[in-house]
Amino acid sequence: MTKTEKRLDKAIRVALTQACEQAKEQVHEFSWLTHTADLKKLPQSLKVSCYCKELPITAEQTQLITSLIIKELSAIDLAINAKAIAFLKE
């Protein structure tokens, strides 16, 4: 992994950690999230998996979590499609 890729990976992890912490504060059912990405093929390779204690969660909760993720990633100039965010049961 190059230095640039390491910096990018760290920035993604920091942004997603921020989104995760905000989501945990605002959505009781939300537990944690993880991601996968090929750093050479961003942003199309980025996938985020959100884990919830119970599913389904409301459309408003889904939209809130999705918005938090998109907002935090856009702060590091990384655009993600809402379709790349999955909601799964723990």
Sequence and secondary structure as in RCSB ss.txt:
>XXXX:A:sequence
MTKTEKRLDKAIRVALTQACEQAKEQVHEFSWLTHTADLKKLPQSLKVSCYCKELPITAEQTQLITSLIIKELSA
IDLAINAKAIAFLKE
>XXXX:A:secstr
  HHHHHHHHHHHHHHHHHHHHHHHH TTEEEEEEE  GGGTTTT EEEEEESSS   HHHHHHHHHHHHHHHHT
TT    GGGEEEEE 
